[in-house]
Amino acid sequence: MEFFGYRNLVAYQKAKEVRKQVYRLLKQFPKSEQFALCDQLRRAAVSITSNIAEGITRYSAKDKVHFLEISYGSLMEVMSQIEVAEEEQYITTEQFHNIEILIADTARLLSGLQKSYITPSENSQQ
């Protein structure tokens, strides 16, 4: 359906994969982290796709960029928390590197999507 055009965005599809991977990794975290790091990671991972969907459906380019910036920030929050998980040995180094690559790919796509909504005059001001 045309209402859900955000689903066709490669950035959205990659962000969904980040969320799926985070949820898979959370299954191996200790119970003691269930309401701390796990909860934070879940919220941040869901925020990535939610803000892409909300932003893309906005009418103004400024609003679109704003929500994509929030999505990007949530993606970086996930990366930071995944670093903690690896340092605490909740996930393996291999798992860390795999999701790190996925997050980097998603970040590039989100950045490109943001730039596509910024006019040349706005771009020169940044």
MARFIKOL-443643 format. One record per residue (C-alpha): x, y, z. Coordinates in steps of 0.2 Angstrom, whole numbers, plus 5000, padded with zeros to 4 digits. Example, Ala and Ser with C-alpha at 12.3 -4.5 7.8 and 13.67 -1.06 7.14 Angstrom:
% MARFIKOL-443643
X = 5062 | Y = 4978 | Z = 5039
X = 5068 | Y = 4995 | Z = 5036
% end
This chain:
% MARFIKOL-443643
X = 5000 | Y = 5000 | Z = 5000
X = 5005 | Y = 5018 | Z = 4996
X = 5003 | Y = 5023 | Z = 5015
X = 5017 | Y = 5012 | Z = 5020
X = 5030 | Y = 5018 | Z = 5007
X = 5044 | Y = 5018 | Z = 5021
X = 5044 | Y = 4999 | Z = 5020
X = 5052 | Y = 5000 | Z = 5003
X = 5067 | Y = 5011 | Z = 5009
X = 5083 | Y = 5001 | Z = 5010
X = 5087 | Y = 5011 | Z = 5025
X = 5071 | Y = 5005 | Z = 5034
X = 5075 | Y = 4987 | Z = 5029
X = 5092 | Y = 4987 | Z = 5036
X = 5086 | Y = 4996 | Z = 5052
X = 5074 | Y = 4981 | Z = 5053
X = 5088 | Y = 4969 | Z = 5052
X = 5097 | Y = 4978 | Z = 5066
X = 5082 | Y = 4977 | Z = 5077
X = 5080 | Y = 4958 | Z = 5073
X = 5099 | Y = 4955 | Z = 5077
X = 5097 | Y = 4965 | Z = 5093
X = 5082 | Y = 4954 | Z = 5099
X = 5092 | Y = 4938 | Z = 5094
X = 5107 | Y = 4944 | Z = 5104
X = 5097 | Y = 4949 | Z = 5119
X = 5091 | Y = 4931 | Z = 5122
X = 5109 | Y = 4927 | Z = 5128
X = 5110 | Y = 4941 | Z = 5140
X = 5110 | Y = 4937 | Z = 5159
X = 5093 | Y = 4939 | Z = 5168
X = 5101 | Y = 4952 | Z = 5179
X = 5101 | Y = 4964 | Z = 5163
X = 5083 | Y = 4960 | Z = 5159
X = 5077 | Y = 4977 | Z = 5165
X = 5093 | Y = 4987 | Z = 5162
X = 5103 | Y = 4985 | Z = 5147
X = 5091 | Y = 4974 | Z = 5138
X = 5077 | Y = 4986 | Z = 5140
X = 5088 | Y = 5000 | Z = 5134
X = 5093 | Y = 4991 | Z = 5119
X = 5076 | Y = 4985 | Z = 5115
X = 5069 | Y = 5003 | Z = 5115
X = 5084 | Y = 5010 | Z = 5105
X = 5082 | Y = 4997 | Z = 5092
X = 5064 | Y = 4999 | Z = 5090
X = 5066 | Y = 5018 | Z = 5089
X = 5077 | Y = 5017 | Z = 5074
X = 5063 | Y = 5010 | Z = 5063
X = 5049 | Y = 5019 | Z = 5071
X = 5057 | Y = 5036 | Z = 5068
X = 5061 | Y = 5032 | Z = 5050
X = 5043 | Y = 5027 | Z = 5047
X = 5036 | Y = 5043 | Z = 5056
X = 5049 | Y = 5054 | Z = 5048
X = 5046 | Y = 5048 | Z = 5030
X = 5027 | Y = 5051 | Z = 5031
X = 5030 | Y = 5069 | Z = 5037
X = 5026 | Y = 5082 | Z = 5024
X = 5040 | Y = 5095 | Z = 5026
X = 5058 | Y = 5090 | Z = 5022
X = 5063 | Y = 5098 | Z = 5039
X = 5052 | Y = 5086 | Z = 5048
X = 5059 | Y = 5071 | Z = 5038
X = 5077 | Y = 5076 | Z = 5042
X = 5073 | Y = 5079 | Z = 5061
X = 5065 | Y = 5061 | Z = 5063
X = 5079 | Y = 5053 | Z = 5053
X = 5092 | Y = 5062 | Z = 5064
X = 5083 | Y = 5054 | Z = 5079
X = 5083 | Y = 5037 | Z = 5071
X = 5102 | Y = 5040 | Z = 5068
X = 5105 | Y = 5044 | Z = 5086
X = 5095 | Y = 5028 | Z = 5091
X = 5106 | Y = 5018 | Z = 5080
X = 5122 | Y = 5025 | Z = 5088
X = 5114 | Y = 5022 | Z = 5105
X = 5112 | Y = 5004 | Z = 5100
X = 5130 | Y = 5003 | Z = 5094
X = 5136 | Y = 5010 | Z = 5111
X = 5126 | Y = 4998 | Z = 5121
X = 5132 | Y = 4983 | Z = 5110
X = 5150 | Y = 4989 | Z = 5114
X = 5145 | Y = 4987 | Z = 5133
X = 5138 | Y = 4970 | Z = 5129
X = 5154 | Y = 4964 | Z = 5121
X = 5165 | Y = 4971 | Z = 5135
X = 5154 | Y = 4962 | Z = 5148
X = 5155 | Y = 4946 | Z = 5137
X = 5136 | Y = 4945 | Z = 5135
X = 5140 | Y = 4943 | Z = 5116
X = 5155 | Y = 4936 | Z = 5107
X = 5168 | Y = 4947 | Z = 5098
X = 5162 | Y = 4939 | Z = 5082
X = 5144 | Y = 4943 | Z = 5086
X = 5149 | Y = 4961 | Z = 5090
X = 5159 | Y = 4963 | Z = 5073
X = 5144 | Y = 4956 | Z = 5063
X = 5131 | Y = 4968 | Z = 5071
X = 5144 | Y = 4982 | Z = 5070
X = 5145 | Y = 4980 | Z = 5051
X = 5126 | Y = 4980 | Z = 5049
X = 5125 | Y = 4996 | Z = 5060
X = 5138 | Y = 5004 | Z = 5049
X = 5129 | Y = 5000 | Z = 5033
X = 5113 | Y = 5006 | Z = 5041
X = 5121 | Y = 5022 | Z = 5047
X = 5127 | Y = 5026 | Z = 5029
X = 5110 | Y = 5023 | Z = 5022
X = 5102 | Y = 5034 | Z = 5035
X = 5115 | Y = 5048 | Z = 5032
X = 5112 | Y = 5047 | Z = 5013
X = 5093 | Y = 5048 | Z = 5016
X = 5094 | Y = 5063 | Z = 5027
X = 5105 | Y = 5072 | Z = 5014
X = 5092 | Y = 5068 | Z = 5000
X = 5080 | Y = 5079 | Z = 5010
X = 5092 | Y = 5094 | Z = 5013
X = 5092 | Y = 5107 | Z = 5000
X = 5109 | Y = 5113 | Z = 4993
X = 5107 | Y = 5130 | Z = 5002
X = 5103 | Y = 5121 | Z = 5019
X = 5118 | Y = 5110 | Z = 5015
X = 5130 | Y = 5124 | Z = 5014
X = 5125 | Y = 5131 | Z = 5031
X = 5129 | Y = 5114 | Z = 5040
% end
